[in-house]
Amino acid sequence: MANNAAQYTVKELATLANVTVRTLHVYDKMGLLTPAIRTDAGYRFYGEPELLKLQQILFYKELGMTLKEIADVLSDADFDLIRALDDHKQALLSRQTQIAEMLQTIDVTIQQLKGTKTMENYKDLYKGLTAEQAEAYHTEAIEKYGSEAVSTSETYLGKMSKEQLEELKLEQRNIMQALSALSKEEPGSPIVQQEIKNHFENIRMFWGTNNKADTQADAYKGLGELYANDLRFTEVDGKQDEHFATVMRDAMAIYADNNLL
């Protein structure tokens, strides 16, 4: 490529940074991370400044900031990259003890699970929560959806390898992040509805009903109502957003009415 300052395609950058191409497209649409070059054919190319900026975005996300908060920080005229990197370093060092404890817990878990490729019980669905939280979520799911629906979901997911389950959970997080970034768009807009389609298909995988003839329109709309009434279920990067939850409810209802009935 003639311009060495912009040498990464969107796919190459996604692979390099371990993010999805969809995530980079969302960042571009928000103006959070725009390519150095955009050709007439619509191809995006990124250079070193964009790589450094993406690094900052990912660092701030790791610290629990929302995309809007990150955009505000990076657009500040007083933003200093070296100072920001030093702040990130100090924040990471402060978490070192906690990470060491988590690694120890993981080592114990690996020893318990060695030789087992599938989940032993439903608690693996709530990995990362305390035992009390996992039990509470399991009980709450039964109360909201019934023991039969929960059993169907847990049986289906229990047949997955741990790698497959983690991939499904990662896909859900990516979808929710993409939808959160689009929360200022109209719920019925094509770009939001495309992500809602991805969300619906992902949810059906979690429900264990992706191969069923019943489109579960009412159940999906009901899930949207749950999102609006309980902000825990639409948390993104550990943050709750009432507006986002409302957009999700409305967008899910529109999708169900237009595609599932």
N, C-alpha and C positions, 0 to 999 in steps of 0.2 A: 504493500500500500504506500502510496506516495507520501501521505501525511503521517509521519511517525507519532505525532502527538495524539492521534486518535486511531488506535490500532485494534481495539476489541469490539467484536460484534456483540449484540445483546445476548446471544446464546453463550458466547465465550465468557462474557462478564458474569452471567448467571452461574455458570459452572465454576468459575474462579472464586466467586464469593459465596457459593453454596446457597443461592437463593433461586427462586423460580423466575422464568422469563415473564410470567404473569405479574410477579411482584415488581419487576423493573418497569413494566408497562404502566402499572398503577403509579409508581413513583414519578414517571415521566408525565403522566396526565395531571398529577397534582402539582407539577413544577418543582418537586422535591429533588429529583435527579434527572436532568435533561441531558441528552447525548451531546457530545461536542460537534458531531456532524450528523445531519439528517439528509439523506440523498433525495433526489426527486422521486425515486422509486420507493421511498419510505423506509429505507434501511437506516438503522441507527449504529453509530460508531462512538466508542468511548475512549478517552485518553486517561493519562495519569491523574489529572485533577479530579476527574469523575470517580476514579478508583478510590482516591483518598476521601472524597465526600461520601461515597457509599460506605467506606469503613466507618466514618463518623456516624452515619445513620444507624448502622448495625450495632455499634457500640452503645449509642443512646437507647436503642430498642432493648438491648440486653439489660440496661439499667432501669427498664420499666417505663420509659417515656412513650407517650403517644406520638403518632406521626405528625400531628399538628404541633405538638410541643417541640418536636425535633425541627420542624420547618421554621418555627419562630426563632429557635436558637441559631440555626445555621444562617438565617437571613439577617441576623443582628450585625450591624455595622462594626461592632466591637469584637466580633468573633475572632479568636486567635487559635489557630490549629495546634500549635505547640503546647499552649496552655491547656487546650482541651484534651490533648493526648496525656498530659501529665495528670489531669483530673481523672481521666479514665483509669490510668495506672493506679492511682491512690484508691479509687473505688474498688478495683479488682483485688488489690492487696487486702483491703478491709474484709473482703469476702473469702479470703483464702482459708481461714479456719472452717467456715461453714462448708466450703467445697470439699475440704479434706474429710469432714465428717460424712458428707454425702457419698464420697468415693468409698469410704469404709463400709457404709450401708450397702452400696452396690456390690462390693466384693462379697459380703455375706450373702446377699441375694443370689449372686451368680453361683456360689457354692451350693446353695440349696436347690437351684434349678438346673445344675449341670446334667446334661443328658436328656433334658426335657425340652422339646421343641414347641409344644403348645401350652396354653395357659392351664394352670392347675385349677383355678377358680375365678369367680367374677372380680375378685379384688385387683387382678391385673388390669382391669379396665380403668381403675382409679389410681393407677400408679402415680406417685408424686404427692398424693394426699396422705394425711395421717390415717391411722386405722379407724379412728372415730369418724373422720370425714367420709372415708370410703363407705363405712357401714351406714352413715346417715344418708348419703346420696343413693345407695342401693335401696334403702327402705323408702325413701322419698319417691324413687322411680316406680316402685311397686304401687305406692299410694296413688300416683298420678296416672299410670298407664295400665295397672293391673298386673298380677303375677304372671299371667300367660304371655303377655307382650314382652315383659322383661325376660322371661325364661327363653322365649324365641330368640331375642336379641343376644342373650348371653351364650346360648347354645351355638348360634351361628358364629359369633366372634370367638368362641372357645375353640373352634376348629381351625382358626387361623394360627400361623406361626407368630411368634412375638415380633418378628421383623415385619410381617404383613400388617399386624395391628398397629405398630408404631408408624408405619407408612400411612395408614388410613387416618390416624390421629394427626399426623403432620399435614396431610392434605386438608383436613378440616381447619386446622389453625391457619393455613395459608389462605383458604377461602374466606374465613372470617376477617382476616387482616385486609384482604382485597375489598371485601364489602364495607368494612369500616372506613377504608380510604375513600369509598364512593358514597359515603353517607350524606353528602351535600347534594347528590344527584336526586332526581325524581325517582321514587320507588318503581315506577312503571317504565323507566327509560330502558332502551335495549341493552346498554352496558351493565346496568344493575340486574336486569332480568337474566342475562347470560350467566352472571355469577350466582344468581339464585338457582338457576338450573343445576349448576355444579353443586351447590349446597344441598339441593333436594336429592340428587343422586348419591351424594356422600352420606346423607342422613339415612337413606334407604339401606345403605350398606350397614350402618350401625344398627338399624332396626332388624336386619336380617330378612328384609322383605323385597330386596332388589329384583328378585325373579318372580315375584307374585303379580297376578293380573290386576289385583286391586291397587288402584293408584293412590289410595289413602289421602285423598284430597282434604277431607275433614280433619284427619289426624295431623296433616302438615300445617293446615291453617291453625289448628289448636296449639301446635308447637310455637307458632308465631305469637299467639296470645300469651303463651307461657313466657316467651322471651320478653314481651313488653311488661309482664307483671313481676318478673323475677330477673333482675339485671345480672345475676351471677352467670346466667347461661349465654350472655353475649359479651362477656369480658374479653377484651383484647389487650394483650400485654399487661394483664393484671389490673386494667382500668375498666370501670363501669361507665356507660354512657347512655343516659335515658333516651336521647335523641336517636342514637344508633339502634337501640332496641325497638323503638317505634317504627323506624324505617324498615327494619327487618320484618316486623309484623305486617306492615302494609305491603311490602314487596312480596312476601310469601303468600299473602292472600291473593294478590293480583296474579301471581304465577299459578296458584291452584285453580283460580276461576278460569283462567285462559287456557290452561294446558292439561288439567287433571280431571275435570268434570265431563 
